[in-house]
Structures are given as structure tokens and as C-alpha cells.
Amino acid sequence: MDFPDRQILHRITEGDEAAFMQLCGYFHLPAFKLCTVILKDDQEAELVIRNVFEKIWEERSDLETRENFQSYLFTNLKNQIFVQMKKYQDPAARQQYVDKIQVLSGQ
């Protein structure tokens, strides 16, 4: 059986927070791994994940129509990562971000 099944998604669309927390818990680690590989920053990764799950909760009425929740989730994560990275298009902001990564990585 694939997770999440239709029953979990239905419960979430009905506003079941426990079912939503189960969904978040199940996908948090894979989402975190993806985000940290790309963003190279744990806090930025957590921010992206939180934003995506908040969006999913806000738009939960559409969840049952999703054929593949995992694909939907990771597409949203990728899009949110790009949004997060756009913040660093300004040269000063980008340099601050690079400096932060270097400090965190011990370089």
C-alpha cells in the first residue's frame, strides 16, 4: 500500500489535523534531504518545508484529486526552493548567503 492512501487524504481534506501531522511526519525527512542538498542550509530547508506544508494545508480541499501526492509534494518543494533562491539574486544578499554557507561548513 502506498502512503498516503485515499483515506488519509480524505481525512485531511475534512480538516483532520492528526492525519495531516502523520503526512508531514512521513514526508519530512525525504523533503529535508532534498532541500538541504540544494540549499545547503538546514534553516532554509526547514523554512521551505514549512511553507510547502502550510500551502498544502491551506489548499487541502484539492488533495483528493491528486493522483500522486509524492509527486505533487516534491514539485511544490522544488518550486518553493526556486522562490527561496530568488531572494539571493541581489548581489549583496547572495554574498551574505554564500558567507553563511561557508561559516556553517567550516570553510
N, C-alpha and C positions, 0 to 999 in steps of 0.2 A: 504494500500500500504506500502510495506517495503522500508525503506531507507537504502542504496541508491538504486534507481531504475536503470534500464539499461541505461536510457537516461543520468543520471548524470555520470555513469561510462564511457559511450561513450564520453561524453564531456571531461572528464578528460583524457582519452586516446588520445584525439585530442589536448591536451595541454591547456585546458581551466582552467586557474588558479582560476577564480571565483568559478567554480564548485568544484575544489579541496579544496578551503578555506571553502566552505559550508560543505563539507565532514569532514574536520578537526574540524570545529566548532561543528558539530553534535556529533562527537565521542570523543571530548576532555575530557569532564567530566567523562564519564564511564572509559576511558583509565586512566585518572588521579587517579580515585578512586582505580582501580586495582593496579596500580604501587605504590601508596603510602601505600597501605595495606601491600604490600610485601617488599618494600624497606625502608619504614619508614622515607622517606626523600623527601620533595617536590621538591628540586632541582634535585635530582637524577631521580625522576619520570618525571619531565619535560624534562630532557636530553634523557631518554628512549623514550618518546613520540615523541620528535623532530626527533630522529634517525630513528624511525619506519616510521614516515610520510615522511621523506626525502627519505627513501628507496622505499616507495610506489610511490612517485612522480617519482623517477628515473626509476622504473620498471612499469610505468603506462600503457605501451603498452599491458601488460598481464592482466589488470584489468577486461576486459570484459569476460575473460574466467573463472573468479572466480564465483563459484556457490553461495557462501555465503560470502559476503565481511566481515561481522562482525566476522565470524569465522577466516577468513584469517588475519584480523587485530589483533585479540586477540592472535592468535598463534604467530604472529610476535612480539607482545608486550612481551609475555611470554619468547620467545627466547632471545629477547634483554635484558630482566631483568636478565636472566641467564648470559649473556655476561657481564653485568654490575657487577653482583655479583662475577664473576670470578676474577675481578680486586682485590678483597679483600681476595684472597686465601693466599697471603703473610701475615704472622702474624702481621707485623708492620702496613701494610695497613688496615688489618681487625680491629686492635685495634684503629686506627685513626678513622675509620668509626663508630665503637661502641661508642667511645668517643663523636663523633659528634652527634650521635643519642641521647645520654644521655644528652648532653648540650641542644639540641633542645627540649627534652621532659621535661627538668627541674629536672632531677634526680641528 
